Amino acid sequence: MSRMTPEKARELRDEKRDGKHRVRPSPFVPQPGTRKHRELRFDHRHPEHVEEARKLLSGLDGMEIDTGLVPYSLSIWYEITDYSLEGLEAALVRQGFHLDRSIYSKLMRAVVYFCEETQMRNMRVPERLIKKSHEVYSKAWEHHPHGDHDETPPELRQER
């Protein structure tokens, strides 16, 4: 059995597919953009679920599926505008699939669910016009009573 080295790990992560390198970022690190790589981990007591899920998910448009990085798992790529990990896993559970219930998997799922939901919510909110908001605050400041306002008319003020 050969020992894992950083070079070997990079080779496994970036293995070639169809003559092209396929980058596999960790499924649980921040991934900018809307294309996501995630890992579906299944209960080790139901190894048959991995292939059944592969067949089921391969019928979804825009879904790319490959062998997972760990045993009893699938690597999936999708657009969060089309799917979410939470929705995919909920659909699989409704179909009778058993997911990995380790503390690590539960924690990683919760983080990914939160991140994807937040990203989608942020994508739906229109951008604020920063220059306009500054003007609103400036106008409010001018009308707010505070100690920096000089009531002396400009013609009576003396410059020194």
Rosetta blueprint (number, residue, H / E / L):
1 M L
2 S L
3 R L
4 M L
5 T L
6 P H
7 E H
8 K H
9 A H
10 R H
11 E H
12 L H
13 R H
14 D L
15 E L
16 K E
17 R E
18 D L
19 G L
20 K E
21 H E
22 R L
23 V L
24 R L
25 P L
26 S L
27 P L
28 F L
29 V L
30 P L
31 Q L
32 P L
33 G L
34 T L
35 R E
36 K E
37 H E
38 R E
39 E E
40 L E
41 R E
42 F E
43 D L
44 H L
45 R L
46 H L
47 P L
48 E H
49 H H
50 V H
51 E H
52 E H
53 A H
54 R H
55 K H
56 L H
57 L H
58 S L
59 G L
60 L L
61 D L
62 G L
63 M L
64 E E
65 I E
66 D E
67 T E
68 G L
69 L L
70 V L
71 P L
72 Y L
73 S E
74 L E
75 S E
76 I E
77 W E
78 Y E
79 E E
80 I L
81 T L
82 D L
83 Y L
84 S L
85 L H
86 E H
87 G H
88 L H
89 E H
90 A H
91 A H
92 L H
93 V H
94 R H
95 Q L
96 G L
97 F L
98 H L
99 L E
100 D L
101 R L
102 S L
103 I H
104 Y H
105 S H
106 K H
107 L H
108 M H
109 R H
110 A H
111 V H
112 V H
113 Y H
114 F H
115 C H
116 E H
117 E H
118 T H
119 Q H
120 M H
121 R H
122 N H
123 M H
124 R H
125 V L
126 P L
127 E L
128 R L
129 L L
130 I H
131 K H
132 K H
133 S H
134 H H
135 E H
136 V H
137 Y H
138 S H
139 K H
140 A H
141 W H
142 E H
143 H H
144 H L
145 P L
146 H L
147 G L
148 D L
149 H L
150 D L
151 E L
152 T L
153 P L
154 P H
155 E H
156 L H
157 R L
158 Q L
159 E L
160 R L
